[in-house]
Amino acid sequence: MGQKYLMDSNVIIDYLGNKLPAKTTILIDGLPIIISIITRIEIVGWFNATNKQIQKLMSFSDKALVYPLNEEIILQTINIRQKCKIKLPDAIIAATAIVNKLTLITHDIDDYSSIKNLKIIDSWKM
């Protein structure tokens, strides 16, 4: 079975805004949509989004497999927060990827670089 990917919020916003490099867009076009519950909250609750953008983001997240918080993700999040200086939403996203053996696609590489066992790729450098 091939590699599965967890999409970070910035990747989804860039993807739906047609801002990603062609190689990344082609990859995402062929992937099942997998996101964390935190990503769903972030994209649908995007503060500066227009109503049209919110509708597009809601439609995208409705098609996604959304991983909820569970005890294993919570414990992994706690572990990450104890070892790394990272924002709670990013720690939950990273924990979701680690627990579910997913590679995180993000452009915020620096936010996640200190987390061991996290497979990560930069959406702008594929």
Summary of the structure (lengths in Angstrom):
residues: 126
radius of gyration: 13.9
end to end distance: 20.8
largest distance: 39.7
contacts: 364
relative contact order: 0.20
helix: 52%
strand: 13%
